Amino acid sequence: MSDDSPTIGHGAPPLGEMDPTVFRETGHRLVEWIADYLEHSDRHPVLSRSRPGDIRRALPSAAPDSGEGFAQILEDVDRIILPGVTHWNHPGFFAYFAISGSGPGVLADFLSSALNAQGMLWRTSPALTELEEVMLDWLRQLLGLAPVEGVIYDTASISTLHALAAARQRVVPDSRGKGLAGRPNLGPLRVYCSQHAHSSVDKALIMLGLGHDNLRRVDTDERHRMRTDALQAAIAEDRASGVTPMAVVATVGTTAMTSVDPVPAVVELCEREDLWLHVDAAYAGAAAMVPGFEDTLAGCDQASSLVVNPHKWLFTPFDLSVLYCRKMDVLRTAFSLTPDYLENREAGSVRNLMDTGVQLGRRFRALKLWMVLRHFGANGLRGRLADHIRLARLFGSWVDESSQFERLAPIPFSVVCFRIVPDPDEDDEAVDRLNAELLDAVNRSGEVLLSHTTIEGRYTLRLAVGHIRTTEAHVTLAWNVLKRELGRLRAGG
């Protein structure tokens, strides 16, 4: 990002804001850099090769006394920052769930930063509040959900935290004032989820003062789905022992292998037991807009709350998580608090986002969802998601046809779980170690990045297709790198 301009970077900036001319020239240069980066992100190793402390040692120990030209700052982005970045925008990024920084989303974040809108009250930025309401409805329709109120947070962890806070409010209405501690007439409150539910559920219980020990993980079936009979038995056992069941968390697309809990059956159970049902569809919920996958969110209309993350599989730059809630009045009761300096004359006639959670200030996240949905259109998004599912199943077919690898889970969406086929004389520990060594070798190559999980006690490799720029060529590359590195390991190299 070298600078040949005589305007940018000459001397320290004067008192006050950046000069508008300098801003324009630097901004144009930065947009060119971003466009080039997005177009050629595969020129970088996916996984950063930095060692612990490399970035810290390359930076001064204190802020400069005098301001520096922006050209120098941008040069240090290339020299210091970029080598320390793991490139989630690389088309060979197959780890975790890809977060695509699509072009329209990146531009929307740029605009959002410039507007610097704060949406705690409707009047502090009416467009922020009302665009969010419209985007929530657009997304709801795309997902095939019935009309329901929602709110945008940053991540699924925060969405789940708020959903379970509302569940707590429903079961213990005076918990807001009295809390939970030191109350002999209030026993433990229990939350249930499957063995494969996300760790954000664990953290929510810790944060809400419910206690991690009060999360009960329910057994799953051969398809890694929560067993409703086991859930029913756990609830009955807890009631008999004086524990109060509070909520159930079902998952549509678990993190490890994207299994789908039987939501319709869990809905019926929760209605009988009068329990709050929260559905975590952070990753897989988006698939409901794809022809042939409309039943992905079957039953979720009857859940108390549902989370879907457009930043996971709808090409919206991190972060943007959507919580839909059929009992938003309960959530507001749990969190609404208005000091005198935030009282407003529009009360009752408008929606104030500060009432929907712990956060007072709110960024203009809906702006990037709006621009992404408008730029790609519903059919454009459906086509890209369908292609990711096709690519995952193509990769899965290569695994199934291979004598070197075996698949360990179905492929309902765009994630493939597999491992090396063990030799007859290899014990479980040796097989796990070999798979871990293969993963390290593949990721060290810099060509692709995979992750791992554990399925039924077995170390499992995991390839997730989800990046907007990933093509069949990149999936083929991942397969070839796996075979190449396995050959080296088997040969003792």
Secondary structure as GFF3:
##gff-version 3
##sequence-region A 1 493
A	DSSP	alpha_helix	20	39	.	.	.	ID=ss1
A	DSSP	three_ten_helix	41	43	.	.	.	ID=ss2
A	DSSP	alpha_helix	54	58	.	.	.	ID=ss3
A	DSSP	alpha_helix	70	76	.	.	.	ID=ss4
A	DSSP	pi_helix	77	81	.	.	.	ID=ss5
A	DSSP	three_ten_helix	82	84	.	.	.	ID=ss6
A	DSSP	alpha_helix	103	115	.	.	.	ID=ss7
A	DSSP	alpha_helix	126	143	.	.	.	ID=ss8
A	DSSP	beta_strand	149	153	.	.	.	ID=ss9
A	DSSP	alpha_helix	156	171	.	.	.	ID=ss10
A	DSSP	alpha_helix	175	178	.	.	.	ID=ss11
A	DSSP	beta_strand	189	194	.	.	.	ID=ss12
A	DSSP	alpha_helix	199	207	.	.	.	ID=ss13
A	DSSP	three_ten_helix	212	214	.	.	.	ID=ss14
A	DSSP	beta_strand	215	218	.	.	.	ID=ss15
A	DSSP	alpha_helix	228	240	.	.	.	ID=ss16
A	DSSP	beta_strand	244	251	.	.	.	ID=ss17
A	DSSP	alpha_helix	263	273	.	.	.	ID=ss18
A	DSSP	beta_strand	276	280	.	.	.	ID=ss19
A	DSSP	three_ten_helix	284	289	.	.	.	ID=ss20
A	DSSP	three_ten_helix	294	297	.	.	.	ID=ss21
A	DSSP	three_ten_helix	300	302	.	.	.	ID=ss22
A	DSSP	beta_strand	305	308	.	.	.	ID=ss23
A	DSSP	alpha_helix	310	313	.	.	.	ID=ss24
A	DSSP	beta_strand	321	325	.	.	.	ID=ss25
A	DSSP	alpha_helix	328	335	.	.	.	ID=ss26
A	DSSP	three_ten_helix	340	342	.	.	.	ID=ss27
A	DSSP	three_ten_helix	353	356	.	.	.	ID=ss28
A	DSSP	alpha_helix	366	401	.	.	.	ID=ss29
A	DSSP	beta_strand	405	407	.	.	.	ID=ss30
A	DSSP	beta_strand	415	420	.	.	.	ID=ss31
A	DSSP	alpha_helix	428	444	.	.	.	ID=ss32
A	DSSP	beta_strand	451	455	.	.	.	ID=ss33
A	DSSP	beta_strand	458	464	.	.	.	ID=ss34
A	DSSP	alpha_helix	472	490	.	.	.	ID=ss35
###
